[in-house]
Amino acid sequence: MALLTVAHVSELSPGEARAVEVGGRAIALFRREEGWYAIDNTCPHRGCPLAEGEVEKFLVTCPCHGSQFDIRTGAVVMPPALAPVRPYRVVVQGEDVQIEVP
């Protein structure tokens, strides 16, 4: 597994999200007061970008059809999506925000 730098700490404030591409994968990166989280950016229900969804606590709501996912685990919390999204480990080293990809 490789750690790839996708952002700098100063680029996102707590509560913000951003879509990044890592190793050909579309990933949603979230900064919360509690830390950094990353999951696949594509909702499995209809392919909408999760980085554009509303985030409350650890839940992101898909902007298209309202599916909810836990940004820590990728688990589906509310349908219509039935399949989870993949979570990724995020590491902060100095100012670099890195995502571990296979």
LUMSE-891145 format. One line per field, with one value per residue (C-alpha): chain; residue number from 1; x, y, z. Coordinates in nm, 3 decimals. Layout:
N
chain: c(A,...) .
n: c(NUM,...) .
east: c(X,...) .
north: c(Y,...) .
up: c(Z,...) .
END
This chain:
102
chain: c(A,A,A,A,A,A,A,A,A,A,A,A,A,A,A,A,A,A,A,A,A,A,A,A,A,A,A,A,A,A,A,A,A,A,A,A,A,A,A,A,A,A,A,A,A,A,A,A,A,A,A,A,A,A,A,A,A,A,A,A,A,A,A,A,A,A,A,A,A,A,A,A,A,A,A,A,A,A,A,A,A,A,A,A,A,A,A,A,A,A,A,A,A,A,A,A,A,A,A,A,A,A) .
n: c(1,2,3,4,5,6,7,8,9,10,11,12,13,14,15,16,17,18,19,20,21,22,23,24,25,26,27,28,29,30,31,32,33,34,35,36,37,38,39,40,41,42,43,44,45,46,47,48,49,50,51,52,53,54,55,56,57,58,59,60,61,62,63,64,65,66,67,68,69,70,71,72,73,74,75,76,77,78,79,80,81,82,83,84,85,86,87,88,89,90,91,92,93,94,95,96,97,98,99,100,101,102) .
east: c(0.000,0.116,0.059,-0.008,-0.031,-0.368,-0.386,-0.225,-0.382,-0.441,-0.650,-0.954,-1.119,-1.303,-1.642,-1.521,-1.490,-1.311,-1.302,-0.953,-0.816,-0.571,-0.429,-0.717,-0.978,-1.229,-1.214,-1.405,-1.180,-1.348,-1.200,-1.384,-1.287,-1.214,-0.982,-0.960,-1.163,-1.180,-1.426,-1.504,-1.655,-1.913,-2.247,-2.323,-2.693,-2.666,-2.303,-2.341,-2.038,-2.040,-1.790,-2.073,-2.310,-2.407,-2.202,-2.334,-2.122,-1.986,-2.262,-2.253,-2.581,-2.567,-2.673,-2.884,-3.111,-3.041,-2.845,-2.629,-2.285,-2.059,-1.742,-1.537,-1.632,-1.814,-2.118,-2.465,-2.672,-2.978,-3.096,-3.172,-2.807,-2.761,-2.387,-2.122,-1.840,-1.475,-1.305,-0.939,-0.689,-0.583,-0.247,-0.139,0.237,0.330,0.124,0.067,-0.263,-0.204,-0.439,-0.334,-0.428,-0.375) .
north: c(0.000,0.349,0.678,0.957,1.327,1.471,1.805,2.029,2.075,2.446,2.380,2.246,2.380,2.150,2.070,2.091,1.817,1.785,1.539,1.412,1.161,0.906,0.630,0.667,0.650,0.926,0.978,1.213,1.366,1.505,1.719,1.710,1.849,1.487,1.417,1.336,1.071,0.941,0.720,0.649,0.964,0.780,0.680,0.322,0.404,0.638,0.752,1.095,1.269,1.223,1.507,1.744,1.603,1.751,1.621,1.604,1.443,1.136,1.099,1.224,1.250,1.187,1.508,1.320,1.074,1.106,0.788,0.827,0.682,0.676,0.859,0.654,0.310,0.362,0.175,0.256,0.417,0.507,0.376,0.392,0.284,-0.075,-0.122,0.044,0.258,0.186,0.374,0.480,0.546,0.911,1.011,1.366,1.419,1.779,1.981,1.689,1.501,1.154,0.873,0.509,0.331,-0.029) .
up: c(0.000,-0.078,0.100,-0.149,-0.064,-0.171,0.014,0.271,0.614,0.553,0.239,0.425,0.739,0.980,0.829,0.468,0.207,-0.124,-0.409,-0.492,-0.736,-0.602,-0.817,-1.063,-0.784,-0.708,-0.331,-0.100,0.165,0.479,0.754,1.085,1.425,1.523,1.231,0.860,0.676,0.320,0.132,-0.232,-0.381,-0.592,-0.439,-0.546,-0.592,-0.891,-0.906,-0.745,-0.584,-0.206,-0.150,-0.251,0.012,0.347,0.640,0.994,1.263,1.080,0.820,0.463,0.272,-0.101,-0.277,-0.535,-0.355,0.017,0.089,0.398,0.463,0.768,0.662,0.909,0.774,0.443,0.579,0.447,0.721,0.512,0.172,-0.118,-0.158,-0.045,-0.093,0.124,-0.014,0.047,0.331,0.311,0.586,0.611,0.758,0.837,0.832,0.904,0.656,0.416,0.412,0.270,0.171,0.176,-0.145,-0.249) .
END
